[in-house]
Amino acid sequence: MVQKLEQVETQTKKEEYLLEVKGLKKYFDVTEGLFKKERQYLRAVDNIDFFVRQGETLGIVGESGCGKSTTGNLIMQLLDKTEGEIIFEGVDLSKLKGEALRKKRAEIQMIFQDPFSSLNPRMRVFDIIAEPLKTHGVAKGKELENQVYELMDVVGLDRSYARRYPHEFSGGQRQRIGIARAIALKPKLIICDEPVSALDVSIQSQILNLMSKLQKEFQLTYIFIAHGLPAVKHISDRVAVMYLGKIVEITTKEKLFDQPLHPYTEGLLAAVPIPDPTLRDQKHRIIIEGDMPSPANPPSGCRFHTRCPYAQDKCRSEEPSLIEEKPDHFVACHFPLEKGHGVLIEK
C-alpha cells in the first residue's frame, strides 16, 4: 500500500532519528528594481522531508543548482530557513539562539568542498585544528597540544606538519586538515559538502576510505553531498536524489543503483561511464536532454517533466508527492519505472 513519507514515522517509532527535516524551504528574494509589485523568489530548497539515522551515511546527489549544498547550510544554521523544521536530537535547531545554538553547533560539523579556501591561509595547521577546541573550551595548554597531535595522527598527517601553513600542502593533505578540524569536538553529525570533488581521482578513494574508518572509530553520522554517483555509492547507506529544490527519490544505495524508480535517477546512472565496452553495450541508457529550468521559475506539475522522455499530461499539471512506492523506497513520480528499465507503472 502506498504511503506518504510522514506516515512511515508511525511505523518506525522504535528507531531513533538523529536528524529529521520536515517541510524545509529556502527562498531567496531575487526581485529586481525598486517598483516591482510582485516579489520574485528563487526556490533553492522547496518543501523537502528526510531523516538520518544514528551512525549511517545519507548521500544527497544531484546536478549543480539542485539545492543540495543549500540544504547542508540550512542544517548547519549558516542560512536561515524560510519554512520547515530541522530537528536534531529532538530539538528544532532554527529555534535555538545564542549559547544554546553554539553548544548544539559543536555537535554538528562540516567538511567543505574546497580544502584550500576553507582553511585560513594565515594560520598554521596546529592552530587550525586547535581552533574549535579553544573556542568551545575543551582543552588548553599541554592537553590542547596532545589532542591536536592525536588528531593529526588519526587523519594520517605527520606531526612535523603542525607548524606549516595550508599553501605548503597538497589538496589531499589539506582535506585531511579539514577533516581533523571537523572531528576535533567529537561531533555526532558531519555534513560533507562535496569533500572529494576538488581532488584527484587517486586521492579521492584515500579520503573516502579515511572517512569510512573515522565513522567506525568515532561513531559518526554523515550527510554526504555530491554530484558524482561513484563516490556516493562508495560511502553511503541511503541516497536522496534532488532535482530543482525537491527530493525526487530516496532509498538504500543498493535499491537506487539496482532498480531506480525515477526517470531522473535512471538518467544520472546512465551517465556514469563504464570502462568495459561489453557491459557498456548491454546497459540501458536514458538520455536527459536540455538544461535544468531556473529555480526562480520552476515548471508546473512535476519539475522534471520538461526533460523527462516519459512525461504525460498528468506530469505537466499535477505535482507528484514523495511516497513509499516499495518498502523503504520513496519516489516522487506519477509513473515510476519498473525495475529501472523505462517501463512505466501508473498509480
C-alpha positions in Angstrom: 0.0 0.0 0.0 1.3 3.4 -1.0 2.1 5.6 2.0 3.3 9.2 2.5 6.7 9.8 4.0 5.3 11.3 7.1 3.3 8.1 7.8 6.4 6.0 8.0 7.3 7.6 11.3 4.3 5.9 12.9 5.7 2.5 11.9 9.2 3.2 13.0 8.8 4.5 16.5 11.4 2.0 17.6 14.1 3.8 15.5 15.8 6.9 16.8 16.4 9.5 14.2 19.4 11.7 14.8 18.1 14.3 12.4 14.7 15.0 10.9 14.0 17.5 8.2 10.3 18.4 7.7 8.8 20.7 5.1 12.1 22.6 4.7 12.1 25.6 2.4 14.6 28.2 1.5 13.5 31.0 -0.9 15.9 33.8 -1.9 14.4 37.1 -2.9 15.7 37.9 -6.4 13.3 40.8 -7.2 15.0 43.5 -9.3 14.1 47.1 -9.4 12.5 49.5 -6.9 8.9 49.4 -8.0 8.1 45.8 -8.7 4.8 45.0 -7.1 5.3 41.2 -7.1 8.2 39.7 -5.3 10.2 37.1 -7.2 11.8 34.2 -5.3 14.5 31.6 -6.2 13.2 28.4 -4.6 16.5 26.8 -3.8 15.0 24.2 -1.4 11.3 23.7 -1.7 9.5 21.6 0.9 11.7 18.6 1.4 11.5 15.8 4.0 14.0 13.3 5.1 15.6 11.7 8.2 19.1 10.5 9.1 19.6 7.6 11.5 22.3 7.5 14.0 25.6 6.0 12.6 24.5 5.9 8.9 25.6 7.9 5.9 22.9 9.7 3.8 24.1 10.7 0.4 22.5 13.7 -1.3 23.1 13.7 -5.0 22.0 15.9 -7.9 23.1 18.4 -10.6 24.7 21.7 -9.7 21.9 24.1 -8.6 19.5 21.5 -7.3 19.7 22.7 -3.7 21.8 20.1 -2.0 24.5 22.4 -0.7 21.9 24.9 0.5 20.3 22.0 2.4 23.6 21.4 4.2 24.0 25.1 5.0 20.5 25.2 6.4 21.2 22.2 8.7 24.4 23.9 9.8 22.4 27.1 10.5 24.6 29.0 8.2 21.4 30.1 6.4 18.0 31.0 7.9 15.2 28.8 6.6 12.0 30.2 5.0 9.8 27.4 6.4 10.1 24.0 8.0 11.7 22.2 10.8 15.3 20.9 11.3 15.1 18.6 14.3 18.4 17.4 15.8 18.1 15.0 18.7 14.5 16.2 19.3 15.3 19.9 19.2 14.4 22.3 16.4 17.7 24.0 15.6 16.1 27.0 14.0 14.5 27.9 17.4 17.9 28.0 19.2 19.7 31.2 19.8 22.9 32.4 21.4 24.7 30.0 23.7 22.2 27.2 23.2 22.8 27.2 19.4 26.6 27.5 20.0 26.5 24.3 22.1 24.5 22.4 19.5 26.8 23.5 16.7 29.6 21.7 18.5 27.8 18.5 17.7 27.3 19.3 14.0 30.4 20.0 11.9 31.2 20.4 8.3 33.8 19.3 5.7 33.9 21.8 2.8 34.3 21.2 -0.9 37.4 23.3 -1.4 40.1 22.3 1.1 42.2 25.4 0.4 39.6 28.2 0.7 38.1 26.6 3.8 41.4 26.9 5.7 42.7 30.2 6.9 46.0 30.8 4.9 47.5 32.9 7.8 47.0 30.1 10.4 49.4 27.2 10.9 48.0 23.7 10.9 48.2 23.4 14.6 46.1 26.5 15.2 43.6 25.5 12.6 42.9 22.1 14.3 43.1 23.7 17.7 40.6 26.5 17.0 37.4 24.6 17.7 38.9 23.0 20.9 39.8 26.5 22.2 36.6 28.1 21.0 34.4 25.6 23.0 36.8 25.5 25.9 37.5 21.8 25.5 41.3 21.9 26.2 44.2 24.2 26.8 47.9 24.1 27.4 49.5 20.7 27.2 46.2 18.9 26.9 45.3 21.0 23.9 48.7 20.2 22.3 48.2 16.5 22.9 44.7 16.4 21.4 45.9 18.3 18.3 48.7 15.8 17.7 46.4 12.9 18.3 44.0 14.3 15.7 46.9 14.6 13.2 47.8 11.0 13.8 44.2 9.9 13.3 43.9 11.5 9.8 47.4 10.5 8.7 49.3 13.8 9.0 52.9 13.8 10.3 53.2 15.8 13.5 56.1 17.7 11.9 53.5 19.4 9.7 51.9 21.2 12.6 53.9 24.4 12.1 53.3 24.7 8.4 50.7 26.8 6.5 48.0 25.4 4.2 49.7 26.5 1.0 52.5 24.1 1.7 50.3 21.0 1.3 48.6 19.1 -1.5 44.9 19.1 -1.9 44.5 15.7 -0.2 46.6 16.8 2.7 44.6 20.0 3.1 41.4 18.0 3.2 42.9 15.8 5.9 43.5 19.0 7.9 39.8 20.0 7.3 38.7 16.5 8.5 40.9 16.7 11.6 39.2 20.1 12.4 35.8 18.7 11.8 36.2 15.7 14.2 38.1 17.7 16.9 34.9 18.2 19.0 33.7 14.6 18.5 30.5 15.7 16.7 27.5 13.4 16.2 26.8 14.6 12.7 29.2 15.8 10.0 27.9 17.4 6.8 30.3 16.6 3.9 29.8 19.2 1.2 31.4 17.5 -1.9 34.5 16.8 0.1 36.3 14.9 -2.7 35.1 16.7 -5.9 38.1 19.0 -6.0 40.7 16.2 -5.5 42.5 13.9 -8.0 40.8 10.6 -8.6 43.6 8.7 -6.9 43.3 10.8 -3.8 39.5 10.6 -3.7 39.5 7.0 -2.7 42.0 7.6 0.1 39.8 10.4 1.6 36.7 8.3 1.3 38.4 5.3 3.0 39.6 7.6 5.7 36.1 8.9 6.3 34.7 5.4 6.5 37.4 4.5 9.0 36.7 7.5 11.2 33.0 6.8 11.0 33.5 3.4 12.6 36.1 4.7 15.1 34.1 7.7 16.4 30.6 6.5 15.7 30.0 9.4 13.3 26.9 10.1 11.2 27.4 11.7 7.8 25.3 13.6 5.3 27.4 13.2 2.1 26.6 15.8 -0.5 28.0 15.1 -4.0 27.2 15.2 -7.7 29.3 12.2 -8.5 27.5 8.9 -8.1 30.6 6.6 -7.7 31.6 8.5 -4.5 28.1 8.3 -3.2 27.9 4.6 -3.8 31.2 4.0 -2.1 30.3 5.7 1.2 26.5 6.0 1.6 24.0 3.7 3.2 21.0 5.5 1.8 20.8 8.1 -1.1 18.5 11.0 -1.7 18.3 12.3 -5.2 17.5 16.1 -5.6 16.2 17.9 -8.6 15.3 21.6 -8.7 14.9 22.0 -5.0 12.9 18.8 -4.5 13.8 15.3 -3.3 12.6 13.0 -6.1 13.8 9.7 -4.8 15.3 8.3 -1.6 16.2 4.7 -0.7 19.1 2.4 0.1 22.0 2.6 -2.2 21.5 -1.0 -3.3 17.9 -0.3 -4.4 18.8 3.0 -6.0 21.6 1.6 -8.1 19.9 -1.7 -9.0 16.3 -0.5 -9.5 15.8 3.2 -9.7 12.2 4.3 -9.9 12.5 7.9 -11.0 13.5 8.7 -14.6 15.9 11.4 -13.4 17.8 8.9 -11.3 17.9 6.5 -14.2 19.4 9.3 -16.3 22.1 10.0 -13.7 23.0 6.4 -13.5 23.2 6.1 -17.3 25.6 9.0 -17.5 28.2 7.1 -15.3 31.0 5.9 -17.7 31.5 2.1 -17.9 35.1 1.1 -18.9 34.2 -2.4 -20.2 32.7 -2.0 -23.7 30.9 -5.3 -23.4 29.0 -4.2 -20.3 28.5 -0.7 -21.8 26.6 -2.1 -24.8 24.3 -4.1 -22.5 23.4 -1.1 -20.4 20.0 0.5 -20.8 20.5 4.2 -21.4 18.2 7.2 -21.0 19.4 10.5 -22.2 18.5 13.6 -20.2 18.3 16.4 -22.7 18.2 20.2 -22.1 19.2 22.2 -19.1 17.6 22.3 -15.7 15.0 25.1 -15.5 15.5 28.1 -13.3 14.6 27.6 -9.7 13.2 31.2 -9.8 10.6 30.0 -12.3 10.1 26.2 -11.9 7.8 24.3 -14.3 4.2 23.5 -13.2 3.4 19.9 -12.2 6.4 17.6 -12.0 9.5 19.8 -12.2 11.3 17.2 -14.3 8.6 16.9 -17.0 10.4 19.3 -19.3 13.3 16.9 -19.6 11.6 13.5 -19.0 11.2 11.2 -22.0 8.2 9.5 -20.3 6.3 12.7 -19.4 2.5 12.6 -19.9 -0.3 15.2 -19.4 -0.7 14.4 -15.7 3.0 15.2 -15.2 2.6 18.7 -16.6 -0.4 19.6 -14.4 0.0 17.8 -11.1 3.0 17.8 -8.8 3.8 14.3 -7.5 4.2 13.7 -3.8 7.1 11.8 -2.3 5.5 8.4 -1.4 6.7 5.0 -0.5 6.3 3.0 -3.7 8.1 0.0 -2.4 9.4 -0.8 1.1 11.9 1.9 2.2 11.9 3.2 -1.4 10.3 6.7 -1.8 9.8 8.3 -5.2 8.0 11.5 -6.4 6.8 10.4 -9.8 3.3 9.8 -11.3 4.7 6.9 -13.4 7.6 5.3 -11.6 9.8 3.0 -13.5 9.5 -0.8 -13.2 12.9 -2.3 -12.5 14.7 0.8 -13.7 14.2 -0.1 -17.4 11.8 2.6 -18.6 8.6 0.6 -18.1 6.0 2.8 -16.6 3.6 1.9 -13.8 0.6 4.2 -13.5 -0.5 4.6 -9.9 
